[in-house]
Amino acid sequence: MNDKVKKIALQTIELEARSIQALSRSINNDFENAVQVIADCKGRVVVSGIGKSAVIAQKLVATFNSTGTPSLFMHAADATHGDLGMIRPEDVVIIISKSGESPEIRVLLPLIRNFGNPLIAIVGNTTSSLAQGATYILDTTVESEACPNNLAPTSSTTAQLVMGDALAVCLMELKGFNSEDFARFHPGGALGKKLYLRVTDLAARNAKPQIKPSQTIREVIVSMTTGRLGVTVVVNDAQQVMGIITDGDLRRMLEKGTAIDSLTAADIMTPSPRTIHPEELAMVALDVLGQYHISQLVVADQENYIGVLHIHDLMREGLI
């Protein structure tokens, strides 16, 4: 049983991979023109489909919207019951279909033609009604479905999905859509945080433990305990960073058996600690922490002490 399941799974992957590879023949003048007409569009991209193709259409809309191409989904079955009103003169229309002959789509074609909007067909039948009525044809014909009965949309919907992604990525390049733009559209979740969350956003929530170089070890311990970050920062009167004392420094001091009453913060601090600017991305801080195998970073603007960033701050935000 296990061998049979494994064989079927591998065959499915192979068939769908073959369908994707075959798409290279469809990257032609129609594809280039379709990308350009969307890039030049002053309105939105209205994407439609029926059945499983409608699900792919919704995914393409989500990808477009998140990468700087305003889009909306129009279900082909609802189009003739009022949803055609969402199409504006300046919009581009994409219809996704395997056969290109679904009744709902055949009804839709003359209506869009009358509107005069450019129509891009992502279609698996280049002789279909949809292909004949389209301004540009993106051929997603597949040799066969991965379904053993060659019926359930599998390879065909995979090909549609990849063709849509190819459009979206090309548009990103044409528009110069960068990580800063991406962050504006993805402020939520771990992905957005990686792109916009800055060190100052996290450090501002923490205590700001600090000690003067001449203060006693007992005062150092109080500062560290109050700050609850396992660290205190040694600063001068001008609030410039001179050093750092961690709980590890305290343990090493006690292991040496030195009388603590005679020691000051300056005696056990690590001078010139690793610092990070408050406006750096939190992900940059994570890289620094990993590079030097440390748990805290002193946040400083030039030499001026701002606060402390702890690795637990990054963990709480889901960045690790």
C-alpha positions in Angstrom: 0.0 0.0 0.0 2.7 2.5 0.9 4.7 1.8 -2.3 1.5 2.4 -4.3 0.8 5.7 -2.6 4.3 6.8 -3.1 4.2 5.9 -6.8 0.9 7.8 -7.3 2.2 10.9 -5.5 5.5 11.0 -7.5 3.5 10.5 -10.7 1.2 13.4 -9.8 4.2 15.7 -9.1 5.9 14.6 -12.4 2.7 15.3 -14.5 2.2 18.7 -12.9 5.8 19.6 -13.3 5.7 18.7 -16.9 2.7 21.0 -17.3 4.6 23.9 -15.8 7.6 23.3 -18.0 5.4 23.3 -21.1 4.3 26.9 -20.2 7.6 28.2 -21.6 6.2 28.0 -25.1 3.5 30.5 -24.0 6.0 33.3 -23.1 5.5 35.0 -26.5 4.4 38.3 -27.9 0.9 37.9 -26.5 2.4 37.4 -23.0 4.7 40.5 -23.4 1.8 42.6 -24.6 -0.5 41.4 -21.8 2.1 42.4 -19.2 2.5 45.8 -20.9 -1.2 46.5 -21.1 -1.7 45.7 -17.4 1.4 47.9 -16.5 -0.1 50.8 -18.5 -3.6 50.2 -17.0 -5.0 53.3 -15.3 -7.8 51.3 -13.7 -7.8 47.9 -12.1 -7.4 44.3 -13.3 -10.8 42.5 -13.1 -10.1 38.7 -13.0 -12.9 36.2 -13.6 -13.5 32.5 -13.9 -15.9 29.7 -13.1 -15.4 26.5 -11.0 -11.8 25.7 -10.0 -10.6 28.5 -12.3 -12.5 30.9 -10.2 -10.4 29.9 -7.2 -7.2 30.4 -9.2 -8.6 33.8 -10.2 -9.1 34.8 -6.6 -5.5 33.8 -5.8 -4.2 35.9 -8.7 -6.2 38.9 -7.5 -4.7 38.5 -4.1 -1.2 38.3 -5.6 -1.8 41.3 -7.8 -3.1 43.4 -4.9 -0.2 42.5 -2.6 2.4 43.4 -5.3 1.1 46.8 -6.4 -1.4 45.9 -9.2 -4.9 46.9 -8.0 -7.3 44.1 -8.8 -10.7 42.6 -8.0 -12.4 39.3 -8.6 -15.7 38.9 -10.5 -17.3 35.5 -10.6 -18.4 34.6 -14.1 -21.7 33.2 -12.9 -22.5 36.5 -11.1 -21.3 38.8 -13.9 -24.6 38.8 -15.8 -26.6 39.4 -12.6 -25.2 42.8 -11.8 -21.5 42.3 -11.1 -20.6 43.6 -14.6 -21.0 47.0 -13.0 -17.6 46.6 -11.4 -15.9 46.9 -14.7 -14.9 50.4 -15.6 -13.7 51.7 -19.0 -10.1 52.0 -17.9 -9.9 48.4 -16.5 -8.3 45.3 -18.0 -10.2 42.0 -17.8 -8.6 38.6 -17.4 -10.7 35.5 -17.8 -9.3 32.1 -16.7 -10.7 28.9 -18.1 -9.4 25.4 -19.1 -11.9 24.8 -21.9 -12.8 28.4 -22.8 -16.3 27.1 -23.5 -18.2 27.3 -20.2 -21.7 28.7 -20.8 -21.2 31.5 -18.2 -18.0 32.6 -20.0 -19.5 32.4 -23.5 -22.3 34.7 -22.3 -19.8 37.0 -20.8 -17.6 37.5 -23.9 -19.8 39.7 -26.1 -20.6 41.9 -23.1 -17.0 42.6 -22.4 -16.4 43.1 -26.1 -19.1 45.7 -26.1 -17.5 47.5 -23.1 -14.2 47.7 -25.1 -11.9 46.6 -22.3 -8.7 44.7 -23.2 -9.4 41.0 -22.6 -6.6 38.6 -21.6 -7.5 34.9 -21.7 -5.6 32.4 -19.6 -7.0 29.4 -21.4 -6.2 25.8 -22.0 -7.9 25.6 -25.5 -6.6 28.1 -28.0 -9.4 27.4 -30.5 -12.1 28.0 -27.9 -14.7 30.8 -27.9 -12.7 32.5 -25.1 -9.5 32.4 -27.1 -11.2 33.8 -30.2 -12.7 36.6 -28.3 -9.6 37.6 -26.4 -7.2 40.5 -27.1 -4.3 38.4 -25.8 -4.1 34.6 -25.4 -1.9 33.1 -22.6 -1.9 29.4 -23.5 -2.1 27.0 -20.5 -2.9 23.9 -22.4 -1.8 20.7 -20.6 -1.1 17.3 -21.9 -3.3 15.6 -19.3 -4.7 16.2 -15.8 -2.8 14.4 -13.0 -6.2 12.9 -12.0 -6.2 9.2 -13.0 -9.5 9.8 -14.9 -8.1 12.9 -16.6 -11.0 14.8 -15.3 -10.4 16.7 -12.0 -8.6 20.0 -12.6 -5.1 19.4 -11.3 -2.4 20.0 -13.9 -4.5 22.6 -15.6 -5.1 24.7 -12.4 -1.4 24.4 -11.6 -0.6 25.8 -15.0 -3.1 28.6 -14.6 -1.6 29.4 -11.2 2.0 29.6 -12.5 1.0 31.7 -15.5 -0.7 34.2 -13.1 2.4 34.3 -11.0 4.6 34.9 -14.1 2.4 37.9 -14.9 2.5 39.3 -11.3 6.3 38.9 -11.1 6.9 40.6 -14.4 4.7 43.5 -13.3 6.6 43.9 -10.1 9.8 44.2 -12.1 8.3 46.7 -14.5 7.0 48.9 -11.7 10.1 48.7 -9.6 8.1 47.2 -6.8 10.6 46.7 -3.9 10.7 45.4 -0.3 9.6 48.7 1.1 6.5 48.7 -1.2 5.8 45.1 -0.1 6.0 46.1 3.5 3.4 48.8 3.1 0.9 46.2 1.8 1.9 43.5 4.3 1.9 45.2 7.7 0.5 42.2 9.6 2.0 38.9 10.5 5.6 37.8 10.7 6.2 38.6 7.0 5.3 42.3 7.4 7.2 42.6 10.7 10.4 41.4 8.9 10.0 44.2 6.4 9.0 47.2 8.6 9.6 46.5 12.3 12.5 48.5 13.5 14.8 48.2 16.5 13.3 51.3 18.2 9.8 49.8 18.1 11.0 46.9 20.3 13.6 48.6 22.5 11.1 51.4 23.5 9.1 48.7 25.3 11.9 47.7 27.5 13.4 49.2 30.6 16.6 51.2 30.1 19.0 49.8 32.7 22.1 51.9 33.2 24.9 52.5 35.6 27.8 54.9 36.0 31.4 53.4 35.9 32.1 54.4 39.5 29.1 52.7 41.0 29.4 49.6 43.1 28.7 46.0 42.1 25.8 45.9 44.5 24.3 48.8 42.5 25.0 47.0 39.3 23.1 44.0 40.5 20.1 46.2 41.5 20.2 47.9 38.1 20.2 44.5 36.3 17.4 43.1 38.5 15.2 46.2 38.0 15.7 46.2 34.2 14.9 42.5 33.9 17.0 42.1 30.8 20.0 40.3 32.2 22.2 43.3 31.4 23.0 46.9 32.4 24.8 49.5 30.3 27.6 51.6 31.6 27.3 55.2 30.6 29.1 58.5 31.4 27.4 61.7 32.4 26.7 62.6 28.8 24.8 59.3 28.3 27.5 57.9 26.0 27.9 54.2 26.1 31.1 53.1 27.8 30.5 49.4 28.3 28.1 46.6 29.2 27.7 44.2 32.1 25.8 41.0 31.7 24.7 38.4 34.2 27.5 36.3 32.7 30.0 38.9 33.7 28.7 38.8 37.3 29.0 35.0 37.4 32.5 35.0 36.1 33.5 37.6 38.7 32.1 35.5 41.5 33.9 32.4 40.2 37.2 34.3 40.6 36.4 34.8 44.2 37.1 38.6 44.1 35.8 40.6 47.0 33.0 42.5 45.4 33.0 45.4 47.9 36.2 46.8 46.3 34.9 46.6 42.7 33.1 49.1 40.5 31.1 48.8 37.3 34.2 49.9 35.3 36.2 46.9 36.7 34.0 44.2 35.3 32.3 45.8 32.2 33.0 44.8 28.7 34.1 48.1 26.9 32.8 49.0 23.5 29.9 46.6 23.3 28.0 45.7 20.2 25.5 48.4 19.4 22.8 48.9 16.8 21.1 52.1 15.5 17.5 52.4 16.6 16.3 52.8 13.0 17.8 49.6 11.8 15.3 46.8 10.9 14.7 44.3 13.6 15.8 41.5 11.2 19.2 43.2 11.0 19.5 43.1 14.8 18.6 39.4 14.6 21.5 38.8 12.2 23.9 40.6 14.5 22.8 38.6 17.5 23.3 35.4 15.7 26.7 36.4 14.2 28.2 37.2 17.6 26.2 34.6 19.6 24.9 37.2 22.0 21.4 37.8 23.6 21.3 41.5 23.9 22.3 44.5 21.8 22.8 48.1 23.1 20.7 50.5 21.1 22.6 53.7 20.5 22.4 56.7 18.2 26.1 57.2 17.5 27.4 56.8 21.1 24.2 58.1 22.8 22.5 55.4 24.8 18.9 54.7 23.7 18.0 51.3 25.2 18.5 47.6 25.0 17.2 45.0 22.5 16.9 41.4 23.8 16.6 38.4 21.6 13.3 37.6 23.5 11.8 40.7 21.9 12.4 39.2 18.5 10.9 35.9 19.6 7.8 37.5 20.9 7.2 39.1 17.5 7.5 35.8 15.8 10.7 36.8 13.9 12.6 33.7 15.1 
